[in-house]
């Protein structure tokens, strides 16, 4: 599937599907989606990251099947903008949360979902729910929130700001990196640091980082370790 993404200044985004099976063709879309997820879950798979969608009501069954295939699989759901409304909170708690290990939303989405107007209030709501949340707050950085603790880590720039090329995809990149950190068992400050460092690599060029090898992984982890020392914990 290829889609055009439209972003807005307040953090909202929407997608228009142009190629492949569109979500509106629910039967074909769910069949293809289910097959691709099943193919991704193998012996070495530690985690999988979904962007949940109103158009795909079969998502819970797909997640359930993935969990049954690999019992220790960690599942992250990025709850998309359209679903982040207060009317959906009960559904998310009762229907989605039992099947996932961690979720992710951004700052504007948290305000809509929890009917709050500050990060502090949003974090209290997240902790009350008890489900780990990777909380994205734009250029400021990110939080990793758990039931009884959280960590905020500021964003990082590995090159001068004027050399940063394209921020497209930094949200997805950092969220995927947060799942990696969570699945590997890192503490909250390190999970947030790993995600921010991943975004700092993504912004260096158009498209994904070009050469991702053992040396780059080692350097990135070293950057994250240093960045985690700046964590503000609660």
C-alpha positions in Angstrom: 0.0 0.0 0.0 1.2 3.5 -0.8 -0.4 6.5 0.8 -0.1 10.3 0.8 0.3 11.7 4.3 -1.1 15.2 5.1 0.3 16.8 8.3 -1.1 19.7 10.2 0.6 22.2 12.6 -1.2 20.9 15.7 0.1 17.4 15.2 -2.9 15.8 13.4 -2.3 13.8 10.3 -4.4 12.0 7.7 -3.6 9.5 4.9 -5.0 9.0 1.5 -4.4 5.5 0.0 -3.4 5.7 -3.7 -1.9 2.2 -4.6 -2.5 -1.3 -3.2 -5.5 -2.6 -1.4 -7.3 0.4 0.3 -8.7 -0.1 3.8 -12.2 0.6 2.4 -12.1 -2.8 0.7 -12.2 -4.4 4.1 -12.3 -8.1 3.1 -9.2 -7.9 0.8 -7.4 -5.4 3.1 -7.9 -7.6 6.2 -6.8 -10.7 4.3 -3.6 -9.1 3.0 -2.9 -7.4 6.4 -3.4 -10.7 8.3 -1.1 -12.5 5.9 1.7 -9.9 6.1 1.6 -9.9 9.9 1.7 -13.7 10.1 4.7 -13.6 7.8 6.5 -11.1 10.0 6.1 -13.1 13.2 8.8 -15.7 13.4 11.0 -17.4 15.9 13.3 -14.4 16.3 10.6 -11.7 16.4 10.5 -9.9 19.6 7.9 -7.2 18.9 5.5 -5.8 16.3 4.1 -2.3 16.0 0.7 -1.6 14.6 -1.0 1.7 13.7 -4.6 0.9 14.7 -7.3 2.0 12.3 -11.1 2.5 12.5 -11.2 1.0 8.9 -9.7 -2.3 10.2 -12.1 -3.8 12.7 -10.3 -7.1 12.3 -7.2 -5.7 14.0 -7.8 -7.3 17.4 -8.1 -10.7 15.8 -4.9 -10.2 13.9 -3.1 -9.2 17.1 -4.6 -12.1 19.0 -3.4 -14.5 16.3 0.1 -13.0 16.4 0.2 -13.4 20.2 -0.9 -17.0 19.9 1.8 -17.8 17.3 4.5 -16.3 19.6 3.5 -16.2 23.3 6.2 -13.7 24.4 5.7 -11.3 21.5 5.5 -7.6 22.6 2.8 -5.7 20.7 2.7 -1.9 20.4 -0.4 0.0 19.1 0.0 3.5 17.9 -3.5 4.8 18.3 -4.1 7.1 15.3 -5.4 10.6 15.4 -8.9 9.8 14.3 -9.4 7.4 17.1 -8.1 9.7 19.8 -11.4 11.1 21.0 -12.8 10.8 24.5 -15.7 8.7 23.3 -13.3 5.9 22.3 -11.5 5.7 25.7 -13.6 2.9 27.1 -13.3 0.9 24.0 -9.5 1.3 24.0 -9.3 0.3 27.6 -11.6 -2.7 27.4 -11.1 -4.0 23.9 -7.6 -3.0 22.8 -5.5 -2.9 26.0 -5.9 -6.6 26.9 -4.2 -7.6 23.6 -1.3 -5.2 23.6 1.8 -4.5 25.9 2.4 -0.8 25.1 0.7 2.0 23.2 1.8 5.3 21.8 0.1 8.7 21.2 1.3 12.2 20.7 0.6 15.4 22.7 -2.4 16.7 20.7 -3.9 13.2 20.6 -3.5 12.8 24.4 -5.4 16.1 25.0 -8.3 14.9 22.8 -8.3 11.3 24.2 -8.2 12.2 27.9 -10.0 15.6 27.7 -7.0 17.4 29.3 -4.9 20.4 28.4 -1.5 19.7 29.8 1.2 17.0 29.6 1.1 16.5 33.3 -2.6 15.8 33.3 -2.2 13.4 30.4 0.5 11.5 32.2 -1.7 11.1 35.3 -4.4 9.6 33.1 -1.9 7.2 31.5 -0.6 6.1 34.8 -4.2 5.6 36.1 -4.8 3.3 33.1 -1.7 1.3 34.0 -0.7 0.4 30.4 2.8 1.5 29.4 2.7 4.4 27.0 5.4 5.9 24.7 4.3 9.6 24.7 5.6 11.8 21.9 5.7 15.5 22.5 7.2 16.7 19.2 10.5 18.6 18.9 10.6 18.8 22.7 11.3 15.0 23.1 9.4 12.0 24.5 8.2 10.3 27.6 8.1 6.7 28.5 5.2 6.3 31.0 4.5 3.3 33.2 2.0 2.8 36.0 4.3 3.9 38.8 7.1 5.8 37.1 7.9 7.8 34.0 10.9 9.4 32.3 11.1 12.4 30.0 14.1 12.7 27.6 14.7 15.7 25.5 15.2 15.5 21.7 18.8 15.4 20.4 20.6 16.7 17.4 23.5 14.7 16.0 24.2 17.3 13.4 23.7 21.1 13.4 20.0 22.0 13.0 20.7 23.7 9.6 22.0 20.3 8.4 18.9 18.4 9.3 17.1 17.6 6.0 13.6 16.1 6.4 11.6 15.3 9.6 9.1 13.1 7.7 8.8 9.8 9.4 10.4 10.8 12.7 7.3 9.9 14.6 7.0 6.4 13.2 10.8 5.9 13.4 11.0 6.9 17.1 7.9 4.8 17.9 9.4 1.7 16.3 12.6 2.4 18.2 10.7 2.7 21.5 9.2 -0.7 20.8 12.7 -2.1 20.3 13.8 -0.6 23.6 10.7 -1.9 25.4 11.0 -5.4 24.0 14.6 -5.6 24.9 13.8 -4.7 28.5 15.4 -1.3 28.8 14.2 1.0 31.6 11.9 4.0 30.7 14.7 6.6 30.4 16.6 4.4 28.0 13.5 3.6 25.9 12.8 7.3 25.5 16.5 8.0 24.7 16.7 5.3 22.1 13.6 6.6 20.4 14.9 10.2 20.3 18.3 9.1 18.9 16.5 7.1 16.2 14.6 10.2 15.1 17.9 12.2 15.0 19.3 9.7 12.5 16.0 9.8 10.4 16.1 13.6 10.1 19.5 13.7 8.5 18.2 12.8 5.0 15.2 12.2 2.8 13.9 8.7 3.4 15.4 6.2 5.9 19.0 6.4 7.1 21.1 4.9 4.3 23.6 2.7 6.0 22.5 0.9 9.1 25.2 -1.6 10.2 26.8 -2.8 13.5 29.0 0.2 13.8 26.0 2.6 13.4 24.0 0.5 15.9 26.9 0.7 18.4 27.2 4.5 18.0 23.5 5.0 18.3 23.3 3.0 21.5 26.2 5.0 22.9 24.4 8.3 22.0 21.2 6.9 23.7 23.1 5.9 26.8 24.5 9.5 27.2 21.2 11.1 26.4 19.4 9.0 29.0 21.5 10.7 31.7 19.5 13.8 30.9 16.2 12.1 31.8 13.7 13.8 34.1 12.1 11.1 36.1 8.8 11.0 38.0 
